[in-house]
Amino acid sequence: MPKVNYKHEKRQRELDKKKKKAQKIKQKEIKKNIKPEENPVPPSET
């Protein structure tokens, strides 16, 4: 039975975390850029 390569597994987990974090940041930027255009805030009349 082959040995488990723990370093490889750890590296894969780290890469997955980086990828997930990058996707979150990208989604936040997209959301931030789109939101003001779609929902302009009308000036308050007070």
mmCIF entry with sequence, helices, sheets and N, C-alpha, C, O atoms, coordinates in Angstrom:
data_MODEL
# 
_entry.id   MODEL 
# 
_entity.id                         1 
_entity.type                       polymer 
_entity.pdbx_number_of_molecules   1 
# 
_entity_poly.entity_id                      1 
_entity_poly.type                           'polypeptide(L)' 
_entity_poly.nstd_linkage                   no 
_entity_poly.nstd_monomer                   no 
_entity_poly.pdbx_seq_one_letter_code       MPKVNYKHEKRQRELDKKKKKAQKIKQKEIKKNIKPEENPVPPSET 
_entity_poly.pdbx_seq_one_letter_code_can   MPKVNYKHEKRQRELDKKKKKAQKIKQKEIKKNIKPEENPVPPSET 
_entity_poly.pdbx_strand_id                 A 
# 
loop_
_entity_poly_seq.entity_id 
_entity_poly_seq.num 
_entity_poly_seq.mon_id 
_entity_poly_seq.hetero 
1 1  MET n 
1 2  PRO n 
1 3  LYS n 
1 4  VAL n 
1 5  ASN n 
1 6  TYR n 
1 7  LYS n 
1 8  HIS n 
1 9  GLU n 
1 10 LYS n 
1 11 ARG n 
1 12 GLN n 
1 13 ARG n 
1 14 GLU n 
1 15 LEU n 
1 16 ASP n 
1 17 LYS n 
1 18 LYS n 
1 19 LYS n 
1 20 LYS n 
1 21 LYS n 
1 22 ALA n 
1 23 GLN n 
1 24 LYS n 
1 25 ILE n 
1 26 LYS n 
1 27 GLN n 
1 28 LYS n 
1 29 GLU n 
1 30 ILE n 
1 31 LYS n 
1 32 LYS n 
1 33 ASN n 
1 34 ILE n 
1 35 LYS n 
1 36 PRO n 
1 37 GLU n 
1 38 GLU n 
1 39 ASN n 
1 40 PRO n 
1 41 VAL n 
1 42 PRO n 
1 43 PRO n 
1 44 SER n 
1 45 GLU n 
1 46 THR n 
# 
_struct_asym.id          A 
_struct_asym.entity_id   1 
# 
_struct_conf.conf_type_id            HELX_P 
_struct_conf.id                      HELX_P1 
_struct_conf.pdbx_PDB_helix_id       AA1 
_struct_conf.beg_label_comp_id       TYR 
_struct_conf.beg_label_asym_id       A 
_struct_conf.beg_label_seq_id        6 
_struct_conf.pdbx_beg_PDB_ins_code   ? 
_struct_conf.end_label_comp_id       GLU 
_struct_conf.end_label_asym_id       A 
_struct_conf.end_label_seq_id        38 
_struct_conf.pdbx_end_PDB_ins_code   ? 
_struct_conf.beg_auth_comp_id        TYR 
_struct_conf.beg_auth_asym_id        A 
_struct_conf.beg_auth_seq_id         6 
_struct_conf.end_auth_comp_id        GLU 
_struct_conf.end_auth_asym_id        A 
_struct_conf.end_auth_seq_id         38 
_struct_conf.pdbx_PDB_helix_class    1 
_struct_conf.details                 ? 
_struct_conf.pdbx_PDB_helix_length   33 
# 
_struct_conf_type.id          HELX_P 
_struct_conf_type.criteria    ? 
_struct_conf_type.reference   ? 
# 
loop_
_atom_site.group_PDB 
_atom_site.id 
_atom_site.type_symbol 
_atom_site.label_atom_id 
_atom_site.label_alt_id 
_atom_site.label_comp_id 
_atom_site.label_asym_id 
_atom_site.label_entity_id 
_atom_site.label_seq_id 
_atom_site.pdbx_PDB_ins_code 
_atom_site.Cartn_x 
_atom_site.Cartn_y 
_atom_site.Cartn_z 
_atom_site.occupancy 
_atom_site.B_iso_or_equiv 
_atom_site.pdbx_formal_charge 
_atom_site.auth_seq_id 
_atom_site.auth_comp_id 
_atom_site.auth_asym_id 
_atom_site.auth_atom_id 
_atom_site.pdbx_PDB_model_num 
ATOM 1   N N  . MET A 1 1  ? 0.840   -1.178 0.000   1.00 0.00 ? 1  MET A N  1 
ATOM 2   C CA . MET A 1 1  ? 0.000   0.000  0.000   1.00 0.00 ? 1  MET A CA 1 
ATOM 3   C C  . MET A 1 1  ? 0.891   1.248  0.000   1.00 0.00 ? 1  MET A C  1 
ATOM 4   O O  . MET A 1 1  ? 1.815   1.346  0.807   1.00 0.00 ? 1  MET A O  1 
ATOM 5   N N  . PRO A 1 2  ? 0.615   2.216  -0.912  1.00 0.00 ? 2  PRO A N  1 
ATOM 6   C CA . PRO A 1 2  ? 1.473   3.404  -0.983  1.00 0.00 ? 2  PRO A CA 1 
ATOM 7   C C  . PRO A 1 2  ? 1.279   4.329  0.211   1.00 0.00 ? 2  PRO A C  1 
ATOM 8   O O  . PRO A 1 2  ? 0.211   4.383  0.821   1.00 0.00 ? 2  PRO A O  1 
ATOM 9   N N  . LYS A 1 3  ? 2.339   5.048  0.517   1.00 0.00 ? 3  LYS A N  1 
ATOM 10  C CA . LYS A 1 3  ? 2.275   6.012  1.621   1.00 0.00 ? 3  LYS A CA 1 
ATOM 11  C C  . LYS A 1 3  ? 1.476   7.240  1.189   1.00 0.00 ? 3  LYS A C  1 
ATOM 12  O O  . LYS A 1 3  ? 1.402   7.579  0.008   1.00 0.00 ? 3  LYS A O  1 
ATOM 13  N N  . VAL A 1 4  ? 0.894   7.879  2.164   1.00 0.00 ? 4  VAL A N  1 
ATOM 14  C CA . VAL A 1 4  ? 0.154   9.104  1.912   1.00 0.00 ? 4  VAL A CA 1 
ATOM 15  C C  . VAL A 1 4  ? 1.149   10.261 1.875   1.00 0.00 ? 4  VAL A C  1 
ATOM 16  O O  . VAL A 1 4  ? 1.994   10.399 2.760   1.00 0.00 ? 4  VAL A O  1 
ATOM 17  N N  . ASN A 1 5  ? 1.038   11.079 0.851   1.00 0.00 ? 5  ASN A N  1 
ATOM 18  C CA . ASN A 1 5  ? 1.924   12.232 0.716   1.00 0.00 ? 5  ASN A CA 1 
ATOM 19  C C  . ASN A 1 5  ? 1.238   13.436 1.354   1.00 0.00 ? 5  ASN A C  1 
ATOM 20  O O  . ASN A 1 5  ? 0.465   14.145 0.710   1.00 0.00 ? 5  ASN A O  1 
ATOM 21  N N  . TYR A 1 6  ? 1.539   13.649 2.630   1.00 0.00 ? 6  TYR A N  1 
ATOM 22  C CA . TYR A 1 6  ? 0.874   14.711 3.382   1.00 0.00 ? 6  TYR A CA 1 
ATOM 23  C C  . TYR A 1 6  ? 1.242   16.101 2.871   1.00 0.00 ? 6  TYR A C  1 
ATOM 24  O O  . TYR A 1 6  ? 0.417   17.015 2.902   1.00 0.00 ? 6  TYR A O  1 
ATOM 25  N N  . LYS A 1 7  ? 2.471   16.261 2.405   1.00 0.00 ? 7  LYS A N  1 
ATOM 26  C CA . LYS A 1 7  ? 2.881   17.568 1.883   1.00 0.00 ? 7  LYS A CA 1 
ATOM 27  C C  . LYS A 1 7  ? 2.045   17.945 0.663   1.00 0.00 ? 7  LYS A C  1 
ATOM 28  O O  . LYS A 1 7  ? 1.646   19.098 0.502   1.00 0.00 ? 7  LYS A O  1 
ATOM 29  N N  . HIS A 1 8  ? 1.787   16.958 -0.191  1.00 0.00 ? 8  HIS A N  1 
ATOM 30  C CA . HIS A 1 8  ? 0.974   17.219 -1.381  1.00 0.00 ? 8  HIS A CA 1 
ATOM 31  C C  . HIS A 1 8  ? -0.446  17.603 -0.980  1.00 0.00 ? 8  HIS A C  1 
ATOM 32  O O  . HIS A 1 8  ? -1.020  18.541 -1.533  1.00 0.00 ? 8  HIS A O  1 
ATOM 33  N N  . GLU A 1 9  ? -1.009  16.882 -0.024  1.00 0.00 ? 9  GLU A N  1 
ATOM 34  C CA . GLU A 1 9  ? -2.373  17.173 0.434   1.00 0.00 ? 9  GLU A CA 1 
ATOM 35  C C  . GLU A 1 9  ? -2.450  18.573 1.037   1.00 0.00 ? 9  GLU A C  1 
ATOM 36  O O  . GLU A 1 9  ? -3.393  19.319 0.776   1.00 0.00 ? 9  GLU A O  1 
ATOM 37  N N  . LYS A 1 10 ? -1.452  18.921 1.843   1.00 0.00 ? 10 LYS A N  1 
ATOM 38  C CA . LYS A 1 10 ? -1.433  20.246 2.468   1.00 0.00 ? 10 LYS A CA 1 
ATOM 39  C C  . LYS A 1 10 ? -1.320  21.330 1.399   1.00 0.00 ? 10 LYS A C  1 
ATOM 40  O O  . LYS A 1 10 ? -2.008  22.349 1.463   1.00 0.00 ? 10 LYS A O  1 
ATOM 41  N N  . ARG A 1 11 ? -0.461  21.106 0.430   1.00 0.00 ? 11 ARG A N  1 
ATOM 42  C CA . ARG A 1 11 ? -0.279  22.081 -0.658  1.00 0.00 ? 11 ARG A CA 1 
ATOM 43  C C  . ARG A 1 11 ? -1.587  22.275 -1.424  1.00 0.00 ? 11 ARG A C  1 
ATOM 44  O O  . ARG A 1 11 ? -1.951  23.398 -1.773  1.00 0.00 ? 11 ARG A O  1 
ATOM 45  N N  . GLN A 1 12 ? -2.286  21.177 -1.681  1.00 0.00 ? 12 GLN A N  1 
ATOM 46  C CA . GLN A 1 12 ? -3.559  21.265 -2.398  1.00 0.00 ? 12 GLN A CA 1 
ATOM 47  C C  . GLN A 1 12 ? -4.585  22.055 -1.590  1.00 0.00 ? 12 GLN A C  1 
ATOM 48  O O  . GLN A 1 12 ? -5.331  22.858 -2.151  1.00 0.00 ? 12 GLN A O  1 
ATOM 49  N N  . ARG A 1 13 ? -4.626  21.832 -0.281  1.00 0.00 ? 13 ARG A N  1 
ATOM 50  C CA . ARG A 1 13 ? -5.552  22.585 0.574   1.00 0.00 ? 13 ARG A CA 1 
ATOM 51  C C  . ARG A 1 13 ? -5.224  24.072 0.541   1.00 0.00 ? 13 ARG A C  1 
ATOM 52  O O  . ARG A 1 13 ? -6.118  24.915 0.460   1.00 0.00 ? 13 ARG A O  1 
ATOM 53  N N  . GLU A 1 14 ? -3.922  24.385 0.604   1.00 0.00 ? 14 GLU A N  1 
ATOM 54  C CA . GLU A 1 14 ? -3.503  25.785 0.569   1.00 0.00 ? 14 GLU A CA 1 
ATOM 55  C C  . GLU A 1 14 ? -3.880  26.442 -0.754  1.00 0.00 ? 14 GLU A C  1 
ATOM 56  O O  . GLU A 1 14 ? -4.336  27.585 -0.775  1.00 0.00 ? 14 GLU A O  1 
ATOM 57  N N  . LEU A 1 15 ? -3.690  25.718 -1.860  1.00 0.00 ? 15 LEU A N  1 
ATOM 58  C CA . LEU A 1 15 ? -4.054  26.255 -3.163  1.00 0.00 ? 15 LEU A CA 1 
ATOM 59  C C  . LEU A 1 15 ? -5.561  26.471 -3.260  1.00 0.00 ? 15 LEU A C  1 
ATOM 60  O O  . LEU A 1 15 ? -6.015  27.466 -3.824  1.00 0.00 ? 15 LEU A O  1 
ATOM 61  N N  . ASP A 1 16 ? -6.331  25.538 -2.709  1.00 0.00 ? 16 ASP A N  1 
ATOM 62  C CA . ASP A 1 16 ? -7.789  25.677 -2.711  1.00 0.00 ? 16 ASP A CA 1 
ATOM 63  C C  . ASP A 1 16 ? -8.208  26.907 -1.913  1.00 0.00 ? 16 ASP A C  1 
ATOM 64  O O  . ASP A 1 16 ? -9.106  27.643 -2.324  1.00 0.00 ? 16 ASP A O  1 
ATOM 65  N N  . LYS A 1 17 ? -7.558  27.129 -0.769  1.00 0.00 ? 17 LYS A N  1 
ATOM 66  C CA . LYS A 1 17 ? -7.879  28.295 0.055   1.00 0.00 ? 17 LYS A CA 1 
ATOM 67  C C  . LYS A 1 17 ? -7.571  29.585 -0.705  1.00 0.00 ? 17 LYS A C  1 
ATOM 68  O O  . LYS A 1 17 ? -8.365  30.525 -0.692  1.00 0.00 ? 17 LYS A O  1 
ATOM 69  N N  . LYS A 1 18 ? -6.404  29.624 -1.373  1.00 0.00 ? 18 LYS A N  1 
ATOM 70  C CA . LYS A 1 18 ? -6.028  30.815 -2.130  1.00 0.00 ? 18 LYS A CA 1 
ATOM 71  C C  . LYS A 1 18 ? -7.026  31.082 -3.249  1.00 0.00 ? 18 LYS A C  1 
ATOM 72  O O  . LYS A 1 18 ? -7.432  32.221 -3.481  1.00 0.00 ? 18 LYS A O  1 
ATOM 73  N N  . LYS A 1 19 ? -7.415  30.009 -3.941  1.00 0.00 ? 19 LYS A N  1 
ATOM 74  C CA . LYS A 1 19 ? -8.349  30.145 -5.050  1.00 0.00 ? 19 LYS A CA 1 
ATOM 75  C C  . LYS A 1 19 ? -9.702  30.651 -4.552  1.00 0.00 ? 19 LYS A C  1 
ATOM 76  O O  . LYS A 1 19 ? -10.305 31.533 -5.163  1.00 0.00 ? 19 LYS A O  1 
ATOM 77  N N  . LYS A 1 20 ? -10.171 30.090 -3.446  1.00 0.00 ? 20 LYS A N  1 
ATOM 78  C CA . LYS A 1 20 ? -11.458 30.493 -2.879  1.00 0.00 ? 20 LYS A CA 1 
ATOM 79  C C  . LYS A 1 20 ? -11.415 31.954 -2.433  1.00 0.00 ? 20 LYS A C  1 
ATOM 80  O O  . LYS A 1 20 ? -12.362 32.707 -2.658  1.00 0.00 ? 20 LYS A O  1 
ATOM 81  N N  . LYS A 1 21 ? -10.312 32.346 -1.801  1.00 0.00 ? 21 LYS A N  1 
ATOM 82  C CA . LYS A 1 21 ? -10.162 33.726 -1.336  1.00 0.00 ? 21 LYS A CA 1 
ATOM 83  C C  . LYS A 1 21 ? -10.142 34.691 -2.524  1.00 0.00 ? 21 LYS A C  1 
ATOM 84  O O  . LYS A 1 21 ? -10.757 35.756 -2.473  1.00 0.00 ? 21 LYS A O  1 
ATOM 85  N N  . ALA A 1 22 ? -9.438  34.318 -3.586  1.00 0.00 ? 22 ALA A N  1 
ATOM 86  C CA . ALA A 1 22 ? -9.373  35.165 -4.776  1.00 0.00 ? 22 ALA A CA 1 
ATOM 87  C C  . ALA A 1 22 ? -10.752 35.313 -5.409  1.00 0.00 ? 22 ALA A C  1 
ATOM 88  O O  . ALA A 1 22 ? -11.113 36.394 -5.874  1.00 0.00 ? 22 ALA A O  1 
ATOM 89  N N  . GLN A 1 23 ? -11.522 34.226 -5.426  1.00 0.00 ? 23 GLN A N  1 
ATOM 90  C CA . GLN A 1 23 ? -12.872 34.293 -5.981  1.00 0.00 ? 23 GLN A CA 1 
ATOM 91  C C  . GLN A 1 23 ? -13.758 35.201 -5.144  1.00 0.00 ? 23 GLN A C  1 
ATOM 92  O O  . GLN A 1 23 ? -14.555 35.962 -5.692  1.00 0.00 ? 23 GLN A O  1 
ATOM 93  N N  . LYS A 1 24 ? -13.631 35.133 -3.827  1.00 0.00 ? 24 LYS A N  1 
ATOM 94  C CA . LYS A 1 24 ? -14.423 35.996 -2.946  1.00 0.00 ? 24 LYS A CA 1 
ATOM 95  C C  . LYS A 1 24 ? -14.099 37.462 -3.215  1.00 0.00 ? 24 LYS A C  1 
ATOM 96  O O  . LYS A 1 24 ? -15.001 38.294 -3.325  1.00 0.00 ? 24 LYS A O  1 
ATOM 97  N N  . ILE A 1 25 ? -12.815 37.773 -3.320  1.00 0.00 ? 25 ILE A N  1 
ATOM 98  C CA . ILE A 1 25 ? -12.396 39.150 -3.569  1.00 0.00 ? 25 ILE A CA 1 
ATOM 99  C C  . ILE A 1 25 ? -12.936 39.624 -4.914  1.00 0.00 ? 25 ILE A C  1 
ATOM 100 O O  . ILE A 1 25 ? -13.418 40.751 -5.035  1.00 0.00 ? 25 ILE A O  1 
ATOM 101 N N  . LYS A 1 26 ? -12.855 38.761 -5.922  1.00 0.00 ? 26 LYS A N  1 
ATOM 102 C CA . LYS A 1 26 ? -13.349 39.108 -7.251  1.00 0.00 ? 26 LYS A CA 1 
ATOM 103 C C  . LYS A 1 26 ? -14.852 39.367 -7.217  1.00 0.00 ? 26 LYS A C  1 
ATOM 104 O O  . LYS A 1 26 ? -15.329 40.327 -7.822  1.00 0.00 ? 26 LYS A O  1 
ATOM 105 N N  . GLN A 1 27 ? -15.598 38.522 -6.517  1.00 0.00 ? 27 GLN A N  1 
ATOM 106 C CA . GLN A 1 27 ? -17.046 38.700 -6.409  1.00 0.00 ? 27 GLN A CA 1 
ATOM 107 C C  . GLN A 1 27 ? -17.388 39.998 -5.688  1.00 0.00 ? 27 GLN A C  1 
ATOM 108 O O  . GLN A 1 27 ? -18.320 40.702 -6.077  1.00 0.00 ? 27 GLN A O  1 
ATOM 109 N N  . LYS A 1 28 ? -16.635 40.314 -4.639  1.00 0.00 ? 28 LYS A N  1 
ATOM 110 C CA . LYS A 1 28 ? -16.874 41.558 -3.904  1.00 0.00 ? 28 LYS A CA 1 
ATOM 111 C C  . LYS A 1 28 ? -16.636 42.762 -4.811  1.00 0.00 ? 28 LYS A C  1 
ATOM 112 O O  . LYS A 1 28 ? -17.409 43.720 -4.779  1.00 0.00 ? 28 LYS A O  1 
ATOM 113 N N  . GLU A 1 29 ? -15.573 42.726 -5.619  1.00 0.00 ? 29 GLU A N  1 
ATOM 114 C CA . GLU A 1 29 ? -15.278 43.830 -6.526  1.00 0.00 ? 29 GLU A CA 1 
ATOM 115 C C  . GLU A 1 29 ? -16.380 43.977 -7.562  1.00 0.00 ? 29 GLU A C  1 
ATOM 116 O O  . GLU A 1 29 ? -16.804 45.092 -7.865  1.00 0.00 ? 29 GLU A O  1 
ATOM 117 N N  . ILE A 1 30 ? -16.845 42.864 -8.104  1.00 0.00 ? 30 ILE A N  1 
ATOM 118 C CA . ILE A 1 30 ? -17.915 42.896 -9.098  1.00 0.00 ? 30 ILE A CA 1 
ATOM 119 C C  . ILE A 1 30 ? -19.176 43.469 -8.471  1.00 0.00 ? 30 ILE A C  1 
ATOM 120 O O  . ILE A 1 30 ? -19.831 44.333 -9.054  1.00 0.00 ? 30 ILE A O  1 
ATOM 121 N N  . LYS A 1 31 ? -19.509 42.987 -7.287  1.00 0.00 ? 31 LYS A N  1 
ATOM 122 C CA . LYS A 1 31 ? -20.708 43.458 -6.590  1.00 0.00 ? 31 LYS A CA 1 
ATOM 123 C C  . LYS A 1 31 ? -20.593 44.951 -6.282  1.00 0.00 ? 31 LYS A C  1 
ATOM 124 O O  . LYS A 1 31 ? -21.559 45.701 -6.425  1.00 0.00 ? 31 LYS A O  1 
ATOM 125 N N  . LYS A 1 32 ? -19.413 45.368 -5.862  1.00 0.00 ? 32 LYS A N  1 
ATOM 126 C CA . LYS A 1 32 ? -19.174 46.767 -5.506  1.00 0.00 ? 32 LYS A CA 1 
ATOM 127 C C  . LYS A 1 32 ? -19.307 47.665 -6.735  1.00 0.00 ? 32 LYS A C  1 
ATOM 128 O O  . LYS A 1 32 ? -19.855 48.763 -6.642  1.00 0.00 ? 32 LYS A O  1 
ATOM 129 N N  . ASN A 1 33 ? -18.812 47.209 -7.877  1.00 0.00 ? 33 ASN A N  1 
ATOM 130 C CA . ASN A 1 33 ? -18.849 48.012 -9.097  1.00 0.00 ? 33 ASN A CA 1 
ATOM 131 C C  . ASN A 1 33 ? -20.233 48.049 -9.729  1.00 0.00 ? 33 ASN A C  1 
ATOM 132 O O  . ASN A 1 33 ? -20.603 49.066 -10.315 1.00 0.00 ? 33 ASN A O  1 
ATOM 133 N N  . ILE A 1 34 ? -21.001 46.988 -9.632  1.00 0.00 ? 34 ILE A N  1 
ATOM 134 C CA . ILE A 1 34 ? -22.307 46.912 -10.272 1.00 0.00 ? 34 ILE A CA 1 
ATOM 135 C C  . ILE A 1 34 ? -23.371 47.603 -9.437  1.00 0.00 ? 34 ILE A C  1 
ATOM 136 O O  . ILE A 1 34 ? -24.246 48.267 -9.993  1.00 0.00 ? 34 ILE A O  1 
ATOM 137 N N  . LYS A 1 35 ? -23.322 47.468 -8.145  1.00 0.00 ? 35 LYS A N  1 
ATOM 138 C CA . LYS A 1 35 ? -24.382 47.963 -7.267  1.00 0.00 ? 35 LYS A CA 1 
ATOM 139 C C  . LYS A 1 35 ? -24.676 49.455 -7.446  1.00 0.00 ? 35 LYS A C  1 
ATOM 140 O O  . LYS A 1 35 ? -25.850 49.806 -7.564  1.00 0.00 ? 35 LYS A O  1 
ATOM 141 N N  . PRO A 1 36 ? -23.699 50.343 -7.474  1.00 0.00 ? 36 PRO A N  1 
ATOM 142 C CA . PRO A 1 36 ? -24.017 51.767 -7.626  1.00 0.00 ? 36 PRO A CA 1 
ATOM 143 C C  . PRO A 1 36 ? -24.706 52.090 -8.959  1.00 0.00 ? 36 PRO A C  1 
ATOM 144 O O  . PRO A 1 36 ? -25.537 52.996 -9.018  1.00 0.00 ? 36 PRO A O  1 
ATOM 145 N N  . GLU A 1 37 ? -24.370 51.361 -10.022 1.00 0.00 ? 37 GLU A N  1 
ATOM 146 C CA . GLU A 1 37 ? -24.954 51.631 -11.326 1.00 0.00 ? 37 GLU A CA 1 
ATOM 147 C C  . GLU A 1 37 ? -26.416 51.198 -11.376 1.00 0.00 ? 37 GLU A C  1 
ATOM 148 O O  . GLU A 1 37 ? -27.254 51.907 -11.933 1.00 0.00 ? 37 GLU A O  1 
ATOM 149 N N  . GLU A 1 38 ? -26.726 50.041 -10.798 1.00 0.00 ? 38 GLU A N  1 
ATOM 150 C CA . GLU A 1 38 ? -28.078 49.508 -10.860 1.00 0.00 ? 38 GLU A CA 1 
ATOM 151 C C  . GLU A 1 38 ? -29.026 50.243 -9.922  1.00 0.00 ? 38 GLU A C  1 
ATOM 152 O O  . GLU A 1 38 ? -30.185 50.468 -10.273 1.00 0.00 ? 38 GLU A O  1 
ATOM 153 N N  . ASN A 1 39 ? -28.562 50.616 -8.754  1.00 0.00 ? 39 ASN A N  1 
ATOM 154 C CA . ASN A 1 39 ? -29.414 51.230 -7.749  1.00 0.00 ? 39 ASN A CA 1 
ATOM 155 C C  . ASN A 1 39 ? -28.891 52.610 -7.357  1.00 0.00 ? 39 ASN A C  1 
ATOM 156 O O  . ASN A 1 39 ? -28.322 52.776 -6.279  1.00 0.00 ? 39 ASN A O  1 
ATOM 157 N N  . PRO A 1 40 ? -29.080 53.590 -8.220  1.00 0.00 ? 40 PRO A N  1 
ATOM 158 C CA . PRO A 1 40 ? -28.616 54.928 -7.834  1.00 0.00 ? 40 PRO A CA 1 
ATOM 159 C C  . PRO A 1 40 ? -29.472 55.474 -6.699  1.00 0.00 ? 40 PRO A C  1 
ATOM 160 O O  . PRO A 1 40 ? -30.693 55.320 -6.697  1.00 0.00 ? 40 PRO A O  1 
ATOM 161 N N  . VAL A 1 41 ? -28.825 56.104 -5.749  1.00 0.00 ? 41 VAL A N  1 
ATOM 162 C CA . VAL A 1 41 ? -29.524 56.645 -4.591  1.00 0.00 ? 41 VAL A CA 1 
ATOM 163 C C  . VAL A 1 41 ? -30.017 58.044 -4.946  1.00 0.00 ? 41 VAL A C  1 
ATOM 164 O O  . VAL A 1 41 ? -29.214 58.931 -5.237  1.00 0.00 ? 41 VAL A O  1 
ATOM 165 N N  . PRO A 1 42 ? -31.337 58.247 -4.923  1.00 0.00 ? 42 PRO A N  1 
ATOM 166 C CA . PRO A 1 42 ? -31.848 59.588 -5.235  1.00 0.00 ? 42 PRO A CA 1 
ATOM 167 C C  . PRO A 1 42 ? -31.505 60.559 -4.106  1.00 0.00 ? 42 PRO A C  1 
ATOM 168 O O  . PRO A 1 42 ? -31.500 60.160 -2.941  1.00 0.00 ? 42 PRO A O  1 
ATOM 169 N N  . PRO A 1 43 ? -31.223 61.803 -4.418  1.00 0.00 ? 43 PRO A N  1 
ATOM 170 C CA . PRO A 1 43 ? -30.893 62.772 -3.360  1.00 0.00 ? 43 PRO A CA 1 
ATOM 171 C C  . PRO A 1 43 ? -32.103 63.003 -2.460  1.00 0.00 ? 43 PRO A C  1 
ATOM 172 O O  . PRO A 1 43 ? -33.235 63.108 -2.932  1.00 0.00 ? 43 PRO A O  1 
ATOM 173 N N  . SER A 1 44 ? -31.850 63.079 -1.190  1.00 0.00 ? 44 SER A N  1 
ATOM 174 C CA . SER A 1 44 ? -32.948 63.284 -0.241  1.00 0.00 ? 44 SER A CA 1 
ATOM 175 C C  . SER A 1 44 ? -33.423 64.729 -0.304  1.00 0.00 ? 44 SER A C  1 
ATOM 176 O O  . SER A 1 44 ? -32.624 65.651 -0.470  1.00 0.00 ? 44 SER A O  1 
ATOM 177 N N  . GLU A 1 45 ? -34.718 64.913 -0.170  1.00 0.00 ? 45 GLU A N  1 
ATOM 178 C CA . GLU A 1 45 ? -35.305 66.247 -0.268  1.00 0.00 ? 45 GLU A CA 1 
ATOM 179 C C  . GLU A 1 45 ? -35.709 66.752 1.107   1.00 0.00 ? 45 GLU A C  1 
ATOM 180 O O  . GLU A 1 45 ? -36.892 66.968 1.367   1.00 0.00 ? 45 GLU A O  1 
ATOM 181 N N  . THR A 1 46 ? -34.755 66.937 1.972   1.00 0.00 ? 46 THR A N  1 
ATOM 182 C CA . THR A 1 46 ? -35.057 67.443 3.322   1.00 0.00 ? 46 THR A CA 1 
ATOM 183 C C  . THR A 1 46 ? -34.390 68.769 3.555   1.00 0.00 ? 46 THR A C  1 
ATOM 184 O O  . THR A 1 46 ? -34.529 69.349 4.632   1.00 0.00 ? 46 THR A O  1 
# 
